[in-house]
Each structure stands twice: as structure tokens, then as C-alpha cells.
Amino acid sequence: MSAILGGSANVAVSLFDPLSTYHSKKGLQLRGSVRDISGMDEMRRTVDAYGERFPGSAAKLPPISTLCERDCASTFFLFVAEAFRLTLETPDANLSMPVFIDAEYLA
């Protein structure tokens, strides 16, 4: 595991609508694990996918070999979601929908 991750593979991610407030929340919470991308081929596929999603970005990245180095200052990781929670709360209709999905369904 890279020095960036500090030895921990468990992660949580929260994504919320920037217009959400304490009383009106809209967002998604993800829980899972993260791992280093293993090898040049997997890193190349990751950079290619990132470049397709964000045109022009791949040209600004370090070489694939540098991204694969253990002590690289900035690189890519693979996140595997194990569960998620969708939150839709409004002052008029308090609706919070927790949904937990087994990892086998997210593969």
C-alpha cells in the first residue's frame, strides 16, 4: 500500500448538493475500501478512462511509470464501494432513505 494511504484501506466519501442546508439535505454517502492500482497496464487503463472523462487532463499527468511509484506525490487509487446511503431530506417531507447494498451487487 502506498505511503499516501498511510496503511488504511477503509474509506468513506460524502457527496452533497452544494445548495443543501442543514434542513434540506441531498446527498450520497459511500463506504468501502481503496487499494493501490497494481501495475502499469491497470494504471494506463485508469489514466485513459480519466482522460476520456476529463479531456486534456491525461497530457498533464506524470508518466505512467511515475504514477506507479510507491512514493509518488499524486496518483490514482481504486475505490470499491461496499455500501451507500442516499439522503433526501426536505422541510416539507422528511425523507431519508438509507440503502445498503452488499459488495457482490456492486462488482
C-alpha positions in Angstrom: 0.0 0.0 0.0 1.3 3.4 -0.9 2.6 5.9 1.6 -0.3 8.3 0.7 -2.9 5.9 2.1 -1.0 5.5 5.4 -1.7 1.8 5.7 -5.5 2.1 6.0 -7.7 0.7 3.3 -11.1 1.7 4.8 -12.6 4.9 3.4 -15.9 6.9 3.5 -16.9 9.5 0.9 -19.8 12.0 1.2 -21.1 13.9 -1.8 -23.7 16.6 -1.2 -25.6 19.1 -3.3 -23.8 22.4 -2.8 -27.2 24.0 -2.2 -28.1 21.6 0.6 -28.7 23.1 4.0 -29.0 21.6 7.5 -32.8 21.4 7.0 -32.8 20.4 3.3 -30.1 17.7 2.6 -29.5 16.0 -0.7 -26.5 13.7 -1.0 -24.8 10.4 -1.2 -22.5 8.7 1.3 -20.3 5.8 0.2 -18.4 3.4 2.4 -15.8 1.0 1.1 -12.1 0.2 0.6 -9.4 1.6 -1.5 -6.3 0.0 -2.9 -3.3 0.9 -5.0 -3.6 0.3 -8.7 -1.5 -2.7 -9.4 0.8 -2.4 -12.4 1.4 -0.4 -15.5 -1.4 -1.9 -17.5 -4.1 -1.1 -14.9 -2.7 2.4 -14.4 -2.7 3.0 -18.2 -6.3 2.0 -18.4 -7.2 4.2 -15.4 -5.4 7.2 -17.0 -7.1 6.6 -20.3 -10.5 6.5 -18.7 -9.7 9.6 -16.7 -8.5 11.4 -19.9 -11.7 10.4 -21.7 -13.9 11.8 -18.9 -11.8 15.0 -18.5 -10.4 15.9 -21.9 -6.9 17.2 -21.9 -6.2 16.0 -18.3 -4.1 13.0 -19.3 -1.5 15.1 -21.0 -0.9 17.0 -17.7 -0.2 13.9 -15.7 3.2 12.4 -14.9 4.3 9.4 -16.9 2.6 6.1 -16.1 5.8 4.7 -14.6 5.9 7.7 -12.2 2.3 7.2 -11.2 3.1 3.6 -10.3 5.9 4.5 -7.9 5.3 3.9 -4.2 6.3 7.4 -3.2 4.5 9.3 -6.0 3.1 12.6 -4.6 -0.1 12.2 -6.6 -1.6 9.1 -8.2 -4.8 7.1 -8.7 -6.4 4.5 -6.5 -9.2 2.0 -7.0 -12.2 2.6 -4.7 -14.5 -0.4 -4.1 -17.9 0.6 -2.7 -19.4 -1.7 -0.1 -22.4 0.3 0.9 -24.1 3.6 0.1 -26.7 5.8 1.6 -28.9 8.2 -0.3 -30.2 11.2 1.7 -33.1 13.3 0.5 -34.5 15.4 3.3 -36.7 18.4 2.9 -38.5 20.6 5.5 -41.9 19.6 4.0 -41.4 15.9 3.8 -38.6 14.5 5.9 -37.4 11.6 3.7 -34.2 9.9 4.5 -33.6 6.7 2.6 -30.7 4.6 3.8 -29.8 1.9 1.4 -27.2 -0.7 2.0 -26.0 -3.0 -0.8 -23.7 -6.0 -0.5 -20.4 -5.6 -2.3 -21.3 -8.6 -4.6 -24.0 -6.5 -6.3 -21.6 -3.6 -6.9 -19.0 -5.7 -8.7 
